[in-house]
Amino acid sequence: MNVTWPVVLADGDVVLRPIKMRDQRNWREVNRRNRDWLRPWEATIPPPAPGGPATQRPTFRQMVRHLRSEANAGRILPFVIEYRGRLVGQLTVAGITWGSMCSGHVGYWVDRDVAGRGVMPTAVALAVDHCFRTVGLHRMEVCIRPENVPSRRVVEKLGFREEGLRPRYLHIDGAWRDHLVFALTVEEVPEGLLTRWHQARPGSAPGTPGTASGTAQEIK
Ligand SMILES: CC(C)(COP(=O)(O)OP(=O)(O)OC[C@H]1O[C@@H](n2cnc3c(N)ncnc32)[C@H](O)[C@@H]1OP(=O)(O)O)[C@@H](O)C(=O)NCCC(=O)NCCS
């Protein structure tokens, strides 16, 4: 039985579940409303080499097909984030590498309407605990543009370690952008990241009635 994927991870009002084709309408609606909010942080495709084929942004269906085939190959965990039952964002664990490395990196965004409520720290904590405890990865990484203060706060609040700068690391918003690297290895969070987040968060109680804290369900 494969318990690593597909799974649903939940803590209180925040649920991570696999992205589906039928998310198209809600996903596009959230993206349309948040275009300006997301643009400065969104990955873009560099111009093709002279004479090379033109590259276009994938459609939603192409994106989901790609994510699902990568998930089936064990290289990606592509989640959407629900908050109080509504699709509000995306979290993807990508670049999963085994062998001597056993690592992955996390990318994410959330609807501006729910920003500032701790949705993303909860989502990242759920995903990292799943990767460490169930998938069996050893190291998790988040790469963030230095000017992205809200995203840096997410990893700071969770206690990620800052490792340094990767110059011109990713093509974001139309240009090659520097990124700061933040990482954790499993030894650094023996109590689990969600537990750490609940302990650090002022006035926080784990989960809410009716939803167990940090639960994982297998999807048939
Ligand atoms: C970065 C992001 C995922 C944070 O998610 P979140 O669920 O709002 O996270 P938090 O609730 O912990 O808030 C993080 C910080 O955002 C800022 N913030 C709070 N409310 C905000 C609001 N209404 N609007 C904008 N920023 C806000 C604060 O600096 C906060 O830090 P604090 O808790 O120390 O005050 C979200 O801002 C986002 O999706 N931004 C656009 C896409 C993006 O940057 N993706 C990450 C690329 S690396």
The ligand as an SDF file (V2000), in Angstrom:
LIG
                    3D

 48 50  0  0  0  0  0  0  0  0999 V2000
    3.9130   34.3120    0.9690 C   0  0  0  0  0  0  0  0  0  0  0  0
    2.4960   33.8220    1.2620 C   0  0  0  0  0  0  0  0  0  0  0  0
    2.3620   32.4110    0.7360 C   0  0  0  0  0  0  0  0  0  0  0  0
    2.2550   33.8560    2.7830 C   0  0  0  0  0  0  0  0  0  0  0  0
    1.0700   33.1290    3.0830 O   0  0  0  0  0  0  0  0  0  0  0  0
    0.1470   33.4670    4.3650 P   0  0  0  0  0  0  0  0  0  0  0  0
   -0.8050   32.3690    4.5190 O   0  0  0  0  0  0  0  0  0  0  0  0
   -0.3850   34.8490    4.2230 O   0  0  0  0  0  0  0  0  0  0  0  0
    1.2480   33.4700    5.5360 O   0  0  0  0  0  0  0  0  0  0  0  0
    1.1150   34.1710    6.9840 P   0  0  0  0  0  0  0  0  0  0  0  0
   -0.3030   34.2850    7.3850 O   0  0  0  0  0  0  0  0  0  0  0  0
    2.0540   33.4620    7.8610 O   0  0  0  0  0  0  0  0  0  0  0  0
    1.6770   35.6530    6.7410 O   0  0  0  0  0  0  0  0  0  0  0  0
    3.0440   35.8270    6.4000 C   0  0  0  0  0  0  0  0  0  0  0  0
    3.3720   37.3120    6.3270 C   0  0  0  0  0  0  0  0  0  0  0  0
    2.6050   37.9350    5.3010 O   0  0  0  0  0  0  0  0  0  0  0  0
    2.3930   39.3360    5.6590 C   0  0  0  0  0  0  0  0  0  0  0  0
    0.9570   39.6140    5.6630 N   0  0  0  0  0  0  0  0  0  0  0  0
    0.0520   39.4580    6.6450 C   0  0  0  0  0  0  0  0  0  0  0  0
   -1.1740   39.8140    6.2360 N   0  0  0  0  0  0  0  0  0  0  0  0
   -1.0470   40.1960    4.9480 C   0  0  0  0  0  0  0  0  0  0  0  0
   -1.9690   40.6750    3.9790 C   0  0  0  0  0  0  0  0  0  0  0  0
   -3.2620   40.8160    4.2380 N   0  0  0  0  0  0  0  0  0  0  0  0
   -1.4840   40.9520    2.7450 N   0  0  0  0  0  0  0  0  0  0  0  0
   -0.1860   40.8080    2.4700 C   0  0  0  0  0  0  0  0  0  0  0  0
    0.7320   40.3440    3.3520 N   0  0  0  0  0  0  0  0  0  0  0  0
    0.3120   40.0510    4.5780 C   0  0  0  0  0  0  0  0  0  0  0  0
    3.0010   39.5340    7.0310 C   0  0  0  0  0  0  0  0  0  0  0  0
    4.3320   40.0200    6.8210 O   0  0  0  0  0  0  0  0  0  0  0  0
    3.0460   38.1160    7.5820 C   0  0  0  0  0  0  0  0  0  0  0  0
    4.0590   37.9250    8.5360 O   0  0  0  0  0  0  0  0  0  0  0  0
    3.7240   38.1010   10.1100 P   0  0  0  0  0  0  0  0  0  0  0  0
    2.9320   36.8870   10.4870 O   0  0  0  0  0  0  0  0  0  0  0  0
    5.0300   38.1770   10.7470 O   0  0  0  0  0  0  0  0  0  0  0  0
    2.8730   39.3470   10.2390 O   0  0  0  0  0  0  0  0  0  0  0  0
    1.4580   34.7570    0.5610 C   0  0  0  0  0  0  0  0  0  0  0  0
    1.7340   36.0730    0.9350 O   0  0  0  0  0  0  0  0  0  0  0  0
    1.4760   34.6330   -0.9600 C   0  0  0  0  0  0  0  0  0  0  0  0
    0.8980   33.7220   -1.5220 O   0  0  0  0  0  0  0  0  0  0  0  0
    2.1400   35.5880   -1.6460 N   0  0  0  0  0  0  0  0  0  0  0  0
    2.1740   35.6140   -3.1100 C   0  0  0  0  0  0  0  0  0  0  0  0
    2.8910   34.4050   -3.7290 C   0  0  0  0  0  0  0  0  0  0  0  0
    4.2400   34.1320   -3.0970 C   0  0  0  0  0  0  0  0  0  0  0  0
    4.9470   35.0220   -2.6550 O   0  0  0  0  0  0  0  0  0  0  0  0
    4.6190   32.8440   -3.0510 N   0  0  0  0  0  0  0  0  0  0  0  0
    5.8750   32.4070   -2.4590 C   0  0  0  0  0  0  0  0  0  0  0  0
    6.9860   32.4850   -3.4160 C   0  0  0  0  0  0  0  0  0  0  0  0
    8.5040   31.9860   -2.6150 S   0  0  0  0  0  0  0  0  0  0  0  0
  1  2  1  0
  2  3  1  0
  2  4  1  0
  2 36  1  0
  4  5  1  0
  5  6  1  0
  6  7  2  0
  6  8  1  0
  6  9  1  0
  9 10  1  0
 10 11  2  0
 10 12  1  0
 10 13  1  0
 13 14  1  0
 14 15  1  0
 15 16  1  0
 15 30  1  0
 16 17  1  0
 17 18  1  0
 17 28  1  0
 18 19  1  0
 18 27  1  0
 19 20  2  0
 20 21  1  0
 21 22  1  0
 21 27  2  0
 22 23  1  0
 22 24  2  0
 24 25  1  0
 25 26  2  0
 26 27  1  0
 28 29  1  0
 28 30  1  0
 30 31  1  0
 31 32  1  0
 32 33  2  0
 32 34  1  0
 32 35  1  0
 36 37  1  0
 36 38  1  0
 38 39  2  0
 38 40  1  0
 40 41  1  0
 41 42  1  0
 42 43  1  0
 43 44  2  0
 43 45  1  0
 45 46  1  0
 46 47  1  0
 47 48  1  0
M  END
$$$$
